């Protein structure tokens, strides 16, 4: 079989042990998050209601909040923002004896390079987010929900604001929602385009009006977050899964996907593929099948050289590693990478991997908040060395120095921003070392005339 010119050997992995994953029927499966993406004007509440928006609320308000948490726990839903932490378990971290207000914060600061799936939800089905937020807020006892937007998402923010106004008019948010005695208000915040504010504690500082510096943990936000009060921070896609779980029950969600990776996942794929875009797949779908059947392989059927499976902060995979993997937390962990945010970047054989790493290093150097010296200085050093090698001015020692620097960044800073650069540096250099050496030997980039 061919996938973008790369001969897949051995054949496609077996689906044995992957729950009810259906290889042949995956494209026509019942979708959870993107089910309304193809419906015209579903961002309008009139159309959304015709397609079962807010249907979960009657059942929700008949449930005890703790029962809602149990349903989410039993569903196996894990956070879709990158870390993949179990959602219900995260909610349970809220202190039991608490007299302070509890806040729900929805992280819409989607700034990971290669990731654009949350944007699609906000644009095409914003009422799904509102419904999911009501579920989460009810479960954790929050009466204020904050949505933090990436600075560049102006149109998307306006789309959600319009949906919130419609939902308020229809009585789905505000006081005494659906005569349940439950109140919920929304507050929208727009960031200034800082990638670091995707880190939840930097996000909270930004909402409070401070510089977007990550906080030292513990305490974690569930104990002391926004305004020093217990706070749950969830990603947009995570929130968007909640109406399905309440409507259909935890078991219905848990039956989808693999033993460890439950449900579906939005994958935003870009790079050298014929059909880039956002696709919802059942967890456990083979990467080879995903690329061959949904993205139509690579541009001009060029050979695949590498795949970044979950945004630029995760280790890169060679073509062989990627094409024997499946889209799940455990499969990518087996290859020492991560599913992350689901931002897949496909790189073909005509691409210089040194240049790709130099571009990644430039981004992280620019976006470092500068609070921690190892990150502030180390990201800059890595960028300079990558540029030097790419320009043909590097040495063999520079190649080893990159790995040494990256290893000294890991675990040395308040947040994992430095680790997010260290991971691609180590994997790029180790897996594509011959390209780095060729730059040094030739004194130029071999991919340029």
BELCOR-V894694 format. One record per residue. RES is the residue in one letter. SS is DSSP state (H for helix, E for strand, L for the rest). PHI is phi in radians with two decimals (none if undefined). BURIAL is 1 if it has 16 or more other C-alpha atoms within 10 Angstrom, else 0. Layout:
# BELCOR-V894694
res-><RES	RES>
ss-><SS	SS>
phi-><PHI	PHI>
burial-><BURIAL	BURIAL>
This chain:
# BELCOR-V894694
res-><X	X	X	X	X	X	X	X	X	X	X	X	X	X	X	X	X	X	X	X	X	X	X	X	X	X	X	X	X	X	X	X	X	X	X	X	X	X	X	X	X	X	X	X	X	X	X	X	X	X	X	X	X	X	X	X	X	X	X	X	X	X	X	X	X	X	X	X	X	X	X	X	X	X	X	X	X	X	X	X	X	X	X	X	X	X	X	X	X	X	X	X	X	X	X	X	X	X	X	X	X	X	X	X	X	X	X	X	X	X	X	X	X	X	X	X	X	X	X	X	X	X	X	X	X	X	X	X	X	X	X	X	X	X	X	X	X	X	X	X	X	X	X	X	X	X	X	X	X	X	X	X	X	X	X	X	X	X	X	X	X	X	X	X	X	X	X	X	X	X	X	X	X	X	X	X	X	X	X	X	X	X	X	X	X	X	X	X	X	X	X	X	X	X	X	X	X	X	X	X	X	X	X	X	X	X	X	X	X	X	X	X	X	X	X	X	X	X	X	X	X	X	X	X	X	X	X	X	X	X	X	X	X	X	X	X	X	X	X	X	X	X	X	X	X	X	X	X	X	X	X	X	X	X	X	X	X	X	X	X	X	X	X	X	X	X	X	X	X	X	X	X	X	X	X	X	X	X	X	X	X	X	X	X	X	X	X	X	X	X	X	X	X	X	X	X	X	X	X	X	X	X	X	X	X	X	X	X	X	X	X	X	X	X	X	X	X	X	X	X	X	X	X	X	X	X	X	X	X	X	X	X	X	X	X	X	X	X	X	X	X	X	X	X	X	X	X	X	X	X	X	X	X	X	X	X	X	X	X	X	X	X	X	X	X	X	X	X	X	X	X	X	X	X	X	X	X	X	X	X	X	X	X	X	X	X	X	X	X	X	X	X	X	X	X	X	X	X	X	X	X	X	X	X	X	X	X	X	X	X	X	X	X	X	X	X	X	X	X	X	X	X	X	X	X	X	X	X	X	X	X	X	X	X	X	X	X	X	X	X	X	X	X	X	X	X	X	X	X>
ss-><L	E	E	L	L	E	E	L	L	L	L	L	L	L	L	L	L	L	L	L	L	L	L	L	L	H	H	H	L	L	L	L	L	L	L	L	L	L	L	L	L	L	L	L	H	H	H	H	H	H	L	L	L	L	L	H	H	H	H	H	L	L	L	L	H	H	H	H	H	H	H	H	H	H	H	L	L	E	L	L	L	L	L	L	L	E	H	H	H	H	H	H	L	L	L	L	L	L	L	L	L	E	E	E	E	E	E	E	L	L	L	L	L	L	L	L	H	H	H	H	H	H	H	H	L	H	H	H	H	H	H	H	H	H	H	H	H	H	H	H	L	E	E	E	E	E	E	E	E	L	L	L	L	H	H	H	H	H	H	H	H	H	H	H	H	H	H	H	H	L	L	L	L	E	L	L	H	H	H	L	L	L	L	E	E	E	E	E	E	E	L	L	L	L	H	H	H	H	L	H	H	H	H	H	H	H	H	L	L	L	L	L	L	L	L	L	L	L	L	L	L	L	L	L	L	H	H	H	L	L	E	E	E	E	E	H	H	H	H	H	L	H	H	H	H	H	H	H	L	H	H	H	H	H	L	L	E	L	L	L	L	E	L	E	E	E	E	E	E	E	E	L	E	L	L	L	E	E	E	E	E	E	L	L	L	E	H	H	H	H	H	H	H	H	L	L	L	E	H	H	H	L	L	E	E	E	E	E	L	L	L	L	L	L	L	L	E	E	H	H	H	H	H	L	L	E	L	L	H	H	H	H	H	H	L	L	L	L	L	L	L	L	E	E	E	E	E	E	L	L	L	L	H	H	H	H	H	H	H	H	H	H	H	H	H	H	H	L	L	L	L	L	H	H	H	H	H	H	H	H	H	H	H	H	H	H	H	H	H	H	L	L	L	L	L	H	H	H	H	H	H	H	H	H	H	H	H	H	H	L	L	L	L	L	L	L	H	H	H	H	H	H	H	H	H	H	H	H	H	H	H	L	H	H	H	H	H	H	H	H	H	H	L	L	L	L	L	L	L>
phi-><none	-1.96	-2.38	1.07	1.56	-1.62	-1.31	-1.47	-2.57	-1.24	-1.03	-0.87	-1.03	-1.16	-1.63	-1.05	1.46	-1.91	1.06	-1.76	-1.05	-1.96	-1.04	-1.27	-1.74	-1.11	-1.20	-1.77	-1.20	-1.26	-1.53	-1.82	-1.58	-1.73	-1.06	-1.86	-1.07	-1.56	-1.50	-1.13	1.07	-1.29	-1.33	-1.56	-1.14	-1.05	-1.27	-1.05	-1.14	-1.15	-1.99	1.25	-1.11	1.16	-1.15	-1.31	-1.19	-1.04	-1.19	-0.99	-1.31	-1.57	-1.76	-1.28	-0.91	-1.12	-1.14	-1.11	-1.05	-1.10	-1.07	-1.17	-1.07	-1.21	-1.23	1.44	-1.08	-1.98	-0.99	-1.70	-1.53	2.61	-1.34	1.25	-1.37	-0.98	-1.14	-1.08	-1.13	-1.07	-1.09	-1.25	-1.27	-1.06	-1.08	-1.27	-1.73	-2.40	-1.89	-1.53	-1.16	-1.83	-2.08	-1.86	-2.11	-1.78	-1.52	-1.94	-1.58	-1.40	-2.09	-1.17	-0.95	1.63	-1.99	-2.61	-1.40	-1.10	-0.99	-1.12	-1.12	-1.11	-1.27	-1.74	-2.61	-1.11	-1.21	-1.14	-1.18	-1.09	-1.06	-1.10	-1.15	-1.06	-1.08	-1.10	-1.12	-1.08	-1.12	-1.69	1.38	-1.67	-2.04	-2.34	-2.06	-1.95	-2.00	-1.82	-1.74	-1.02	-0.99	-1.36	-1.52	-1.21	-1.10	-1.15	-1.10	-1.11	-1.12	-1.21	-1.05	-1.11	-1.13	-1.11	-1.11	-1.13	-1.13	-1.16	-1.09	-1.47	1.48	-1.52	-2.36	2.04	-1.64	0.92	-1.07	0.90	0.98	-1.73	1.19	-1.79	-1.93	-2.67	-2.05	-1.99	-2.28	-1.84	-2.19	-1.95	-1.31	-1.86	1.46	-1.64	-1.03	-1.07	-1.32	-1.32	-1.26	-1.07	-1.36	-1.16	-1.04	-1.11	-1.06	-1.12	-1.06	-1.34	1.68	-1.69	-1.08	-1.32	-1.66	-1.09	-1.65	-1.25	-2.14	-1.26	-1.30	-1.51	-0.94	-1.08	-1.71	-2.53	-2.08	-1.14	0.94	1.07	-2.00	-1.01	-2.46	-1.92	-1.91	-2.20	-1.34	-0.97	-1.13	-1.03	-1.03	-1.19	-1.43	-1.15	-1.02	-1.09	-1.13	-1.23	-1.14	-1.93	1.62	-1.07	-1.11	-1.07	-1.28	-1.14	-1.31	-1.61	1.66	-1.88	-1.09	-1.77	-1.86	-1.63	1.46	-1.98	-2.47	-1.40	-1.99	-1.71	-1.98	-2.54	1.69	-1.58	-1.96	-1.20	-2.27	-1.16	2.75	-1.94	-2.24	-1.71	-2.23	-1.25	-0.97	1.89	-1.16	-1.05	-1.05	-1.03	-1.18	-1.01	-1.22	-1.24	-1.74	-1.69	-1.74	1.05	1.29	-1.60	-1.08	0.96	0.96	-1.25	-1.22	-1.35	-1.76	-2.73	-2.40	-1.66	-1.39	-2.46	1.69	-1.18	-1.46	-1.89	-1.05	-1.29	-1.96	-1.21	-1.02	-1.11	-1.12	-1.15	-1.36	-1.82	-1.74	-2.13	-1.41	-2.83	-1.08	-1.24	-1.16	-1.23	-1.14	-1.11	-1.67	1.07	-2.20	-2.55	-1.21	0.95	-1.51	1.43	-1.58	-1.58	-2.09	-1.76	-2.07	-1.64	-1.23	-1.49	-1.77	-1.47	-1.24	-1.15	-1.15	-1.07	-1.13	-1.09	-1.17	-1.10	-1.10	-1.06	-1.09	-1.21	-1.10	-1.17	-1.60	-1.05	-1.30	1.47	-1.21	-1.85	-1.02	-0.98	-1.31	-1.02	-1.50	-1.14	-1.11	-1.18	-1.10	-1.09	-1.03	-1.09	-1.19	-1.05	-1.08	-1.12	-1.15	-1.09	-1.44	1.40	-1.92	-1.57	-2.21	-1.06	-1.11	-1.10	-1.13	-1.19	-1.13	-1.02	-1.14	-1.09	-1.09	-1.07	-1.13	-1.45	-1.51	-1.13	1.26	-1.88	-2.27	-1.10	-1.97	-1.69	-1.04	-1.09	-1.09	-1.18	-1.57	-1.03	-1.05	-1.16	-1.02	-1.07	-1.23	-1.09	-1.17	-1.20	-1.43	-2.22	-1.08	-1.03	-1.19	-1.12	-1.14	-1.16	-1.05	-1.18	-1.14	-1.45	1.26	-2.89	-1.40	-1.22	-1.62	-2.03	-1.22>
burial-><0	0	1	1	1	1	0	0	0	0	0	1	1	0	1	0	0	1	1	1	1	1	0	0	0	1	1	0	0	0	1	1	1	1	0	1	1	0	0	0	0	1	1	1	1	0	0	1	0	0	0	0	1	1	0	1	1	0	0	1	1	0	0	0	1	0	0	1	1	1	1	1	1	1	1	1	1	1	1	1	1	1	0	1	0	1	1	1	1	1	1	1	0	1	0	0	0	0	0	0	0	1	1	1	1	1	1	1	1	1	1	1	1	1	1	1	1	1	1	1	1	1	1	1	1	1	1	1	1	1	1	1	1	1	1	1	1	1	1	1	1	1	1	1	1	1	1	1	1	1	1	1	1	0	0	1	1	0	1	1	1	1	1	1	0	1	1	1	0	0	0	1	1	1	1	0	1	1	0	0	0	1	1	1	0	1	0	1	1	1	1	0	1	1	1	1	1	1	1	1	1	1	1	1	1	1	1	0	0	0	0	1	1	1	1	0	0	0	0	1	1	1	1	1	1	1	0	0	1	1	1	1	1	1	1	1	1	1	1	1	1	1	1	1	1	1	1	0	1	1	0	0	1	1	1	1	1	1	1	1	1	1	1	1	1	1	1	1	1	1	1	1	1	1	1	1	0	1	1	1	1	1	1	1	1	1	1	1	1	1	1	1	0	1	1	1	1	1	1	0	1	1	1	1	1	1	1	1	1	1	1	1	1	1	1	1	1	1	1	1	1	1	1	1	1	1	1	1	1	1	1	1	0	0	1	0	1	1	1	1	1	1	1	1	1	1	1	1	0	0	0	1	1	1	1	0	1	1	0	1	1	1	1	1	1	0	1	1	1	0	0	1	0	1	1	1	0	1	1	1	1	1	1	1	1	1	1	1	1	1	1	1	1	1	1	0	0	1	1	0	0	1	1	0	1	1	1	1	1	1	0	0	1	0	1	1	1	1	1	1	1	1	1	1	1	1	1	1	1	0	0	1	0	0	1	1	1	1	1	1	1	0	1	1	1	1	0	0	0>
